[in-house]
Amino acid sequence: MTNLSSPAIQNGHANQCDLMWSRSEKAIARKAFDAALKRELHEVIQETKQMASHIKESSDLWDLEHHLTQRRREIDRKYDYRYSQLTLVFGKLLRESRLGEEELRGLREDKLKSIRFYAKFLAELDAA
């Protein structure tokens, strides 16, 4: 099983802090990040409306509250807009189909390679 300390992962992501983001890349990254976040939040809103429409007892209300708390934690962990983390964030979003590679068009190839590499790594972990 592959792990984050393996040489392949270290070689693919050891330079995260060294990646420099141009002004145009920052704009592309922000737009892609915001679009993915907006789509995921829309999904949460739809889930919440569905769950709320089925509330019959007070325990259902607390189930909804628990669900929202869990989703918020997931989203807060996933959407990290630090430039040192963006290729990993985009790799995860790409793997989850929350982001299309076309939304990243304009990023330099070193970043796209790192994003694809991490998405592939996550896919391999899911398959294991």
C-alpha positions as MATLAB code, in Angstrom:
seq = 'MTNLSSPAIQNGHANQCDLMWSRSEKAIARKAFDAALKRELHEVIQETKQMASHIKESSDLWDLEHHLTQRRREIDRKYDYRYSQLTLVFGKLLRESRLGEEELRGLREDKLKSIRFYAKFLAELDAA';
ca = [
       0.000    0.000    0.000;
       1.256    3.453   -0.865;
       1.619    6.001    1.917;
       2.495    9.665    2.127;
       6.033    8.917    3.258;
       6.794    6.820    0.180;
       9.451    8.186   -2.212;
       6.855    8.544   -4.987;
       4.721   10.867   -2.893;
       7.699   12.780   -1.588;
       8.994   13.288   -5.137;
       5.562   14.305   -6.369;
       4.834   16.733   -3.563;
       8.063   17.580   -1.834;
       8.163   20.922   -3.611;
       4.721   22.204   -2.513;
       6.227   25.109   -0.620;
       8.551   25.889   -3.512;
       5.775   26.392   -6.066;
       5.466   30.030   -7.002;
       2.080   31.372   -8.031;
       1.940   34.159  -10.619;
      -0.745   36.820  -10.414;
      -2.723   35.183  -13.247;
      -2.388   31.736  -11.627;
      -3.646   33.146   -8.340;
      -6.713   34.494  -10.147;
      -7.345   31.139  -11.856;
      -6.861   29.273   -8.570;
      -9.202   31.590   -6.664;
     -11.903   31.279   -9.317;
     -11.658   27.455   -9.403;
     -11.525   27.203   -5.605;
     -14.543   29.472   -5.124;
     -16.550   27.639   -7.810;
     -15.881   24.229   -6.247;
     -16.740   25.519   -2.782;
     -19.941   27.124   -4.064;
     -20.993   23.847   -5.711;
     -20.312   21.857   -2.556;
     -22.177   24.348   -0.365;
     -25.118   24.206   -2.780;
     -25.087   20.423   -2.347;
     -25.167   20.846    1.443;
     -28.098   23.252    1.137;
     -30.019   20.724   -0.951;
     -29.227   17.899    1.505;
     -30.337   20.113    4.389;
     -33.633   21.034    2.753;
     -34.314   17.373    2.045;
     -33.508   16.346    5.608;
     -35.487   19.244    7.107;
     -38.561   18.303    5.100;
     -38.550   14.911    6.852;
     -38.262   16.172   10.436;
     -41.003   14.608   12.513;
     -39.480   14.378   15.977;
     -37.035   16.390   18.044;
     -34.397   13.685   17.527;
     -34.607   14.350   13.766;
     -33.736   17.967   14.448;
     -30.594   16.962   16.318;
     -29.697   14.506   13.541;
     -29.837   17.421   11.121;
     -27.693   19.539   13.407;
     -25.151   16.698   13.672;
     -25.121   16.292    9.883;
     -24.505   20.003    9.352;
     -21.708   20.036   11.933;
     -20.018   17.070   10.243;
     -20.319   18.598    6.780;
     -18.940   21.923    8.003;
     -15.924   20.167    9.517;
     -15.333   18.239    6.280;
     -15.568   21.404    4.204;
     -13.357   23.405    6.568;
     -10.677   20.694    6.384;
     -10.911   20.289    2.634;
     -10.966   23.902    1.459;
      -7.605   25.321    2.519;
      -6.609   28.289    0.372;
      -2.984   28.490    1.421;
      -0.826   28.463   -1.694;
       1.369   25.770   -0.138;
      -1.719   23.512    0.005;
      -3.596   24.393   -3.162;
      -2.226   21.658   -5.416;
      -3.260   19.078   -2.798;
      -6.682   20.713   -2.393;
      -7.178   20.776   -6.159;
      -6.011   17.158   -6.442;
      -8.618   16.113   -3.890;
     -11.337   18.170   -5.566;
     -10.387   16.724   -8.941;
     -10.534   13.189   -7.514;
     -13.969   13.892   -6.011;
     -15.176   15.356   -9.347;
     -15.883   18.645   -7.602;
     -13.495   20.399   -9.958;
     -12.822   19.892  -13.636;
      -9.333   20.084  -15.050;
     -10.584   22.679  -17.531;
     -11.172   25.034  -14.580;
      -7.431   24.901  -13.905;
      -6.457   25.803  -17.459;
      -3.803   28.491  -17.297;
      -1.852   27.040  -14.382;
       1.742   26.101  -15.127;
       2.453   22.491  -15.998;
       4.374   21.855  -12.746;
       1.231   22.633  -10.765;
      -1.046   20.639  -13.059;
       1.325   17.673  -12.849;
       1.288   17.824   -9.053;
      -2.522   18.116   -8.990;
      -2.956   15.147  -11.339;
      -0.409   13.126   -9.384;
      -2.232   13.659   -6.103;
      -5.640   12.899   -7.662;
      -4.213    9.648   -9.034;
      -2.671    8.812   -5.656;
      -6.036    9.302   -3.942;
      -7.731    7.116   -6.557;
      -5.197    4.365   -5.876;
      -5.829    4.664   -2.129;
      -9.582    4.393   -2.726;
      -9.047    1.277   -4.853;
      -6.851   -0.425   -2.231;
];
